[in-house]
Amino acid sequence: MAPQIVAPQIYDTLILSDLHLGADMSRAREALRVLQENQYRRLILLGDIFADLNFGRLKKEHWKFLGFIRKLSNPKRNVEVVWVEGNHDHGLAEIMSHLVGVRVYQEYQWEYQGLRHTAVHGHQFDGFVVSNVRVSYLIGTLLYLQLQKWDSKNKTVTRFLDRLNTRWLRLSPKVAEGALAHARHHQATRIFCGHTHAAMHEHEHGIDYFNCGSWIDAHPTYITVGEEGVQIHEYVERADDLHPGEERTDSEPAEFAGEAELLEDGEYEGVGR
């Protein structure tokens, strides 16, 4: 008997956040693999895709990720690409529209299986970031980026500080509480956030809150929405994955001009709507 061929699953939506391109800890190479190896009708980049606005920090694999997004946003691919602004990439709407051809939203809503879904980065529910924008940038971004350069290859200290910061500020419960209230106000059944770097799911009064974690952690995660519901996936390490901090090729030129090279990294088979 011939083996049964199982058709690959096509998700309605794939969501990832907090890639922090430009940071030494960014797992851009692994995130790109996830996007290439799954099929989906919609991709939501849920904020903090960049560490900051200094494109000079971007490495070759960071430019490859952006090149793939640019390719994916081509209407012929039949994939809707959505970029939701985070606190680290605030003010990039016009640049992103020009650079990768993606529209940037403060908040994005869509309907699936009769349910209203909302995607918002989550920093709006973090009182410290909202009230201390400049302090958050100087300490939370610039100092954090410098610590990554001083840290060991596996970024043990930096990752510990990231988790400690999340617990100290009680980010996960604060963002979850704010997101659930926001969903109730806007009559959404499911709401998705990033920002805390901690993947989680919480259900309250008929509303589901999901956080898709980050791509600077040792165990990066992403979310899919499909016929089987909402799933939080953890990226499975491979033998050829490079750990953050190891030697890598120098950065691509920041003009983002060589399209043949920028878009060389694999084909994505789009799916019909």
Summary of the structure (lengths in Angstrom):
residues: 273
radius of gyration: 18.2
end to end distance: 33.8
largest distance: 66.1
contacts: 870
relative contact order: 0.21
helix: 34%
strand: 22%
